[in-house]
Amino acid sequence: MTSGPAPAAPGPARADSGPVLAASGIGKRFGRRVVLDGADLSARSGEIVAVVGENGAGKTTLLRVCAGLLRPDTGRVVRSGRVGYCPQEPVLLERLSARDHLVLFGGAAGWDRERSLSTGTRLLEALGFAGRSRVPARRLSGGGRQKLNLVLSLLGDPGVLLLDEPYQGLDHGSYAGFWELAGTWRDDGKAVVVVTHMLAELWRADRVIEVAA
Ligand SMILES: Nc1ncnc2c1ncn2[C@@H]1O[C@H](COP(=O)(O)OP(=O)(O)OP(=O)(O)O)[C@@H](O)[C@H]1O
């Protein structure tokens, strides 16, 4: 794994503060396959960090380790504050509506029903998710499911966002909207980590970290 500066640095990264996420020397193997070997990833409040690398390089694995969902074989992860995690594949309860999900996930993050619904609905609308908030998740389009998946990671107002290709299935307008929103989250002081294959968008990141295969 290597890390280096992004082509441009558009954000107000709070360089004076320490990282709110610091994963260092992460090693992970599945059976005989070594997926990560001494990987590092850090993020500060007020910056967007893009994580890039070939298919199978271990980006999702590294994000899951950072989220605390997977125990690394070596290395350590230090996080401060709440972490929001948007998995690559939406994990939804198929019989529940988007509103039900907002209440359920918002409640798990410590928010009451009203705040979960108002904030979650505002975020869904900002992503162009309209008029489908009361239908079961199984009847949502792929893009609709992905928008809900992304919004669920934001409930509870996490200081660290770990987003694993969060725009899959989004139409062009929603995709552009996602990056605009990511900029506002960064400006609000969140540390936004985005796994992405969209190299044309790397100018939006403050730093780029490459996971080597
Ligand atoms: N639970 C698991 N058990 C066994 N192998 C796994 C497991 N999770 C991931 N792997 C393997 O680890 C390797 C890295 O997977 P990972 O999903 O982290 O890569 P990635 O860089 O995110 O890939 P992509 O760009 O395709 O999303 C792959 O070979 C994958 O098959």
The ligand as an ORCA input file, in Angstrom:
! r2SCAN-3c Opt
* xyz 0 1
  N     -14.485    -13.345      3.816
  C     -13.605    -13.667      2.852
  N     -13.154    -14.923      2.738
  C     -12.247    -15.268      1.781
  N     -11.742    -14.396      0.895
  C     -12.160    -13.129      0.969
  C     -13.102    -12.698      1.936
  N     -13.308    -11.368      1.780
  C     -12.541    -11.006      0.735
  N     -11.851    -12.055      0.256
  C     -10.894    -12.011     -0.850
  O      -9.984    -10.971     -0.584
  C      -9.575    -10.352     -1.806
  C      -9.792     -8.878     -1.691
  O     -11.185     -8.603     -1.692
  P     -11.752     -7.137     -1.526
  O     -13.233     -7.224     -1.711
  O     -11.244     -6.552     -0.268
  O     -11.079     -6.382     -2.749
  P     -11.429     -4.981     -3.416
  O     -10.131     -4.272     -3.637
  O     -12.433     -4.269     -2.599
  O     -12.054     -5.424     -4.793
  P     -13.103     -4.709     -5.787
  O     -12.407     -3.534     -6.399
  O     -13.393     -5.773     -6.800
  O     -14.326     -4.336     -4.973
  C     -10.380    -11.028     -2.907
  O      -9.561    -12.018     -3.498
  C     -11.528    -11.664     -2.178
  O     -11.984    -12.810     -2.846
*
